[in-house]
Amino acid sequence: QEYDRRISEVEAKAVEEEGVPDEEGWVKVTRRGRRPGLPRTEAVNLRVLEREKRRRSRKELLNFYAWQHRASKREHLAQLRRKFEEDKEKIALMRAQRKFRPF
Protein backbone atom coordinates (compact mmCIF):
# COMPACT_ATOMS: atom_id res chain seq x y z
CA GLN A 1 0.00 0.00 0.00
CA GLU A 2 2.82 2.37 0.86
CA TYR A 3 4.56 1.53 -2.41
CA ASP A 4 1.38 2.17 -4.45
CA ARG A 5 0.86 5.52 -2.74
CA ARG A 6 4.46 6.57 -3.45
CA ILE A 7 4.16 5.51 -7.10
CA SER A 8 0.91 7.44 -7.52
CA GLU A 9 2.52 10.54 -5.95
CA VAL A 10 5.48 10.29 -8.31
CA GLU A 11 3.15 9.93 -11.32
CA ALA A 12 1.03 12.87 -10.18
CA LYS A 13 4.16 15.01 -9.74
CA ALA A 14 5.40 13.99 -13.20
CA VAL A 15 2.05 14.96 -14.78
CA GLU A 16 2.15 18.35 -13.03
CA GLU A 17 5.72 19.07 -14.15
CA GLU A 18 5.16 17.90 -17.71
CA GLY A 19 5.89 20.70 -20.18
CA VAL A 20 7.07 23.06 -17.42
CA PRO A 21 10.65 24.30 -17.87
CA ASP A 22 13.04 23.77 -14.95
CA GLU A 23 15.30 26.42 -13.42
CA GLU A 24 17.69 26.32 -16.39
CA GLY A 25 14.87 26.57 -18.93
CA TRP A 26 14.93 22.95 -20.13
CA VAL A 27 11.68 21.07 -20.76
CA LYS A 28 11.59 17.34 -20.05
CA VAL A 29 10.32 15.37 -23.05
CA THR A 30 8.11 12.41 -22.22
CA ARG A 31 6.52 9.58 -24.16
CA ARG A 32 3.09 11.17 -24.09
CA GLY A 33 3.97 14.24 -26.12
CA ARG A 34 1.78 17.32 -26.26
CA ARG A 35 -1.45 15.52 -27.12
CA PRO A 36 -2.17 12.15 -25.60
CA GLY A 37 -3.59 9.49 -27.91
CA LEU A 38 -7.30 9.02 -28.48
CA PRO A 39 -9.11 7.22 -25.69
CA ARG A 40 -10.48 3.89 -26.86
CA THR A 41 -14.16 4.41 -26.14
CA GLU A 42 -17.16 3.26 -28.07
CA ALA A 43 -18.03 6.79 -29.22
CA VAL A 44 -14.53 7.36 -30.58
CA ASN A 45 -14.58 4.01 -32.37
CA LEU A 46 -17.93 4.86 -33.98
CA ARG A 47 -16.56 8.23 -35.13
CA VAL A 48 -13.49 6.58 -36.64
CA LEU A 49 -15.65 4.01 -38.44
CA GLU A 50 -17.89 6.79 -39.82
CA ARG A 51 -14.87 8.66 -41.11
CA GLU A 52 -13.51 5.52 -42.80
CA LYS A 53 -16.92 4.83 -44.35
CA ARG A 54 -17.11 8.39 -45.75
CA ARG A 55 -13.58 8.11 -47.12
CA ARG A 56 -14.40 4.76 -48.75
CA SER A 57 -17.60 6.11 -50.31
CA ARG A 58 -15.66 9.08 -51.71
CA LYS A 59 -13.20 6.68 -53.33
CA GLU A 60 -16.02 4.75 -55.00
CA LEU A 61 -16.12 5.39 -58.71
CA LEU A 62 -19.28 6.98 -60.03
CA ASN A 63 -19.94 6.55 -63.75
CA PHE A 64 -17.15 4.03 -64.18
CA TYR A 65 -18.29 2.95 -67.62
CA ALA A 66 -18.70 5.30 -70.59
CA TRP A 67 -22.39 4.43 -71.00
CA GLN A 68 -23.00 5.35 -67.35
CA HIS A 69 -21.35 8.72 -67.93
CA ARG A 70 -23.48 9.36 -71.02
CA ALA A 71 -26.68 8.35 -69.19
CA SER A 72 -25.97 10.62 -66.23
CA LYS A 73 -25.19 13.51 -68.60
CA ARG A 74 -28.46 12.89 -70.44
CA GLU A 75 -30.43 12.84 -67.16
CA HIS A 76 -28.77 16.06 -66.03
CA LEU A 77 -29.66 17.82 -69.31
CA ALA A 78 -33.25 16.58 -69.08
CA GLN A 79 -33.50 17.91 -65.53
CA LEU A 80 -32.12 21.30 -66.65
CA ARG A 81 -34.66 21.47 -69.50
CA ARG A 82 -37.49 20.58 -67.12
CA LYS A 83 -36.46 23.32 -64.70
CA PHE A 84 -36.16 25.81 -67.56
CA GLU A 85 -39.70 25.04 -68.71
CA GLU A 86 -41.03 25.39 -65.14
CA ASP A 87 -39.29 28.75 -64.79
CA LYS A 88 -40.73 29.91 -68.11
CA GLU A 89 -44.23 29.04 -66.88
CA LYS A 90 -43.65 30.90 -63.60
CA ILE A 91 -42.43 34.01 -65.45
CA ALA A 92 -45.41 33.91 -67.83
CA LEU A 93 -47.79 33.61 -64.87
CA MET A 94 -46.11 36.53 -63.09
CA ARG A 95 -46.36 38.66 -66.26
CA ALA A 96 -50.04 37.80 -66.63
CA GLN A 97 -50.74 38.80 -63.04
CA ARG A 98 -49.02 42.16 -63.42
CA LYS A 99 -51.49 45.03 -63.38
CA PHE A 100 -51.23 48.65 -64.41
CA ARG A 101 -50.37 50.72 -61.31
CA PRO A 102 -49.79 54.38 -62.24
CA PHE A 103 -49.18 55.49 -58.63
Helices and strands as residue ranges (DSSP letters): H 2-17, H 42-59, H 66-97
